């Protein structure tokens, strides 16, 4: 049997395969208002540039080698957790039995904000938080868009997290990003670990710990070693394993717009340590929340270009998928017409960057469709956010479109090999 034929058989299994996570998927046909014929990734510009993502998948699926680093960035849709959790689970299950890294995250509860259900955290001490969506004096944000600060020199943190199958994510390396200044407390790992080595990166402003075996629980406390030390400001945490698989980072900030992320002055410096291969942009719902007279498509595109430049500086070969705004209502009463400008802006940006667009607005049914989502239990009464079921359906649809695009790539590659 020819290799190309074998590959097509494998791809047929891949596209039609139902993983543990996908067995729980909803049936889109139960929602007749969906435009399922539009559920696809629309590629713009040089469509072959995206092949680098699919080639990394080839290596993982067929050879069990390599790593694909994905970063999903947005506002409350991402911070809420349901969307990123189901998306991460689906990508993890592309290669059954292959562990994926949990990647970068922020423990939002320290900043007194809502946290995904797969984070479990215990902590002591009084903490205050600030986020880039709200201008605040004295806050210098990094890529998480959040800070959590304490003046309690005896504070401690203990956390672990699990996936949809309740399997805890493990790590043999961690990075703790924090504001490194002369007044900052130091970090002291808990006594549960064996031999540990550490190093400090003053440019990235993180301390990295390397363990001799994997762990699923991170525990550390603060340590005051100098009378001048007065506080500690946490900016994010990254789990690493170094194993083959998919790393799915998620960055979400309630209320964040593109300019909010541009206020994160340490973003460009820190993102170089993630250097994602694929960035899924879901920022725009807050930029466009208002009357049409207050939204500028030109400014929106220009702000995005600045953010895109940061990612390109971190990885010149990075690829992008733009997730359009969902249908929504302004002040719960007025259909948000700005969505049409957002879709057009994302298409323009995709053309400039040889990227893809997933048009959630059209797929969910177009203008006014969020009312149907609300009526069927998929959207909340604010007509902006989704219920857990709605976010699950959104991730099911996106992943189906992604699988289909990958299947098309494999078929095209196989056909080229036979000629």
LINUR-V698576 format. One record per residue. N is the residue number from 1. OMEGA is omega as a letter, one per 40 degrees, with the letter a starting at -180 (none if undefined). BURIAL is 1 if it has 16 or more other ideal C-beta (glycine too) atoms within 10 Angstrom, else 0. Layout:
BEGIN
N	OMEGA	BURIAL
N	OMEGA	BURIAL
END
This chain:
BEGIN
1	a	0
2	i	0
3	a	0
4	i	1
5	i	0
6	a	0
7	i	1
8	i	1
9	i	0
10	a	0
11	i	1
12	i	0
13	a	0
14	a	1
15	a	0
16	a	0
17	i	0
18	i	0
19	i	1
20	a	0
21	a	1
22	i	1
23	a	0
24	a	0
25	i	1
26	i	1
27	a	0
28	a	0
29	i	0
30	a	0
31	a	1
32	i	0
33	i	0
34	i	1
35	a	0
36	i	0
37	i	0
38	a	1
39	a	1
40	i	1
41	i	1
42	a	1
43	a	1
44	i	1
45	i	0
46	a	0
47	a	0
48	a	0
49	a	1
50	a	1
51	a	0
52	i	0
53	a	1
54	i	1
55	i	0
56	i	1
57	i	1
58	a	1
59	a	0
60	a	1
61	a	1
62	a	0
63	a	0
64	a	0
65	i	0
66	i	0
67	i	1
68	a	1
69	a	1
70	i	1
71	i	1
72	a	1
73	a	1
74	a	1
75	a	1
76	i	1
77	a	1
78	a	1
79	a	1
80	i	1
81	a	1
82	a	1
83	a	1
84	a	1
85	a	1
86	i	1
87	a	1
88	a	1
89	a	1
90	i	1
91	i	1
92	a	1
93	i	1
94	a	1
95	a	1
96	i	0
97	i	0
98	a	0
99	i	1
100	i	1
101	i	1
102	i	1
103	a	1
104	i	1
105	i	1
106	i	1
107	a	1
108	a	1
109	i	1
110	i	1
111	i	1
112	i	0
113	a	1
114	a	0
115	i	1
116	a	1
117	i	0
118	i	1
119	i	1
120	a	0
121	i	0
122	i	0
123	i	1
124	a	0
125	i	1
126	a	0
127	i	1
128	a	0
129	i	1
130	a	1
131	a	1
132	i	1
133	i	1
134	i	0
135	a	0
136	i	0
137	i	0
138	i	0
139	i	1
140	a	1
141	i	1
142	a	1
143	i	1
144	a	1
145	a	1
146	i	1
147	i	1
148	a	1
149	i	1
150	i	1
151	a	0
152	a	1
153	i	1
154	a	0
155	i	1
156	a	0
157	i	1
158	a	1
159	i	1
160	a	1
161	a	1
162	i	1
163	a	1
164	i	1
165	i	0
166	i	0
167	a	0
168	i	0
169	a	1
170	a	1
171	i	1
172	i	1
173	i	1
174	i	1
175	i	1
176	i	1
177	i	1
178	a	1
179	a	1
180	i	1
181	a	0
182	a	0
183	a	0
184	i	1
185	i	1
186	i	0
187	i	1
188	i	0
189	i	1
190	a	0
191	a	0
192	a	0
193	i	1
194	a	0
195	a	0
196	i	0
197	a	0
198	i	0
199	a	0
200	i	0
201	a	0
202	i	0
203	i	0
204	a	1
205	i	1
206	i	1
207	a	1
208	i	1
209	i	1
210	a	0
211	a	1
212	i	0
213	a	0
214	i	0
215	i	1
216	a	0
217	i	0
218	i	1
219	i	1
220	i	1
221	i	1
222	a	1
223	i	0
224	a	0
225	a	0
226	a	0
227	i	0
228	a	0
229	a	1
230	a	0
231	i	1
232	a	1
233	i	1
234	a	1
235	i	1
236	a	1
237	i	1
238	i	1
239	i	1
240	i	1
241	a	1
242	a	0
243	i	0
244	i	1
245	i	1
246	i	1
247	a	1
248	i	1
249	i	1
250	i	1
251	i	1
252	i	1
253	i	1
254	i	1
255	a	1
256	i	1
257	i	1
258	i	1
259	i	1
260	i	1
261	i	1
262	i	1
263	i	1
264	a	1
265	i	0
266	a	1
267	a	1
268	a	1
269	a	1
270	a	1
271	i	1
272	a	0
273	i	1
274	i	1
275	a	0
276	i	1
277	a	1
278	i	1
279	i	1
280	a	1
281	i	1
282	a	1
283	i	1
284	a	1
285	i	1
286	i	1
287	a	1
288	a	1
289	a	1
290	i	0
291	a	0
292	a	0
293	a	0
294	a	0
295	i	1
296	i	0
297	a	0
298	i	0
299	i	0
300	i	1
301	a	1
302	i	0
303	i	1
304	a	1
305	i	0
306	i	0
307	i	1
308	i	1
309	i	0
310	i	1
311	i	1
312	i	0
313	i	0
314	i	1
315	a	1
316	a	0
317	a	0
318	i	1
319	a	1
320	i	1
321	i	1
322	i	1
323	a	1
324	i	1
325	i	1
326	i	1
327	a	1
328	i	1
329	i	1
330	a	1
331	i	0
332	a	0
333	a	0
334	i	0
335	a	1
336	a	1
337	a	0
338	a	1
339	a	1
340	i	1
341	i	1
342	i	1
343	a	1
344	i	0
345	a	1
346	i	1
347	i	1
348	i	1
349	i	1
350	i	1
351	a	0
352	a	0
353	i	1
354	a	1
355	a	1
356	i	1
357	i	1
358	a	1
359	i	1
360	a	1
361	a	1
362	a	1
363	a	1
364	i	1
365	i	1
366	a	1
367	a	0
368	a	0
369	a	1
370	i	1
371	i	0
372	i	1
373	i	1
374	a	1
375	a	0
376	i	1
377	a	0
378	a	1
379	i	1
380	a	0
381	i	0
382	i	0
383	i	1
384	a	1
385	a	1
386	i	1
387	i	1
388	i	1
389	i	0
390	i	1
391	i	1
392	i	1
393	i	1
394	i	1
395	i	1
396	a	1
397	i	1
398	a	1
399	i	1
400	i	1
401	i	1
402	i	1
403	a	1
404	i	0
405	i	1
406	i	1
407	i	1
408	i	0
409	a	1
410	a	1
411	a	1
412	i	0
413	i	1
414	i	1
415	i	0
416	a	0
417	a	0
418	a	0
419	none	0
END
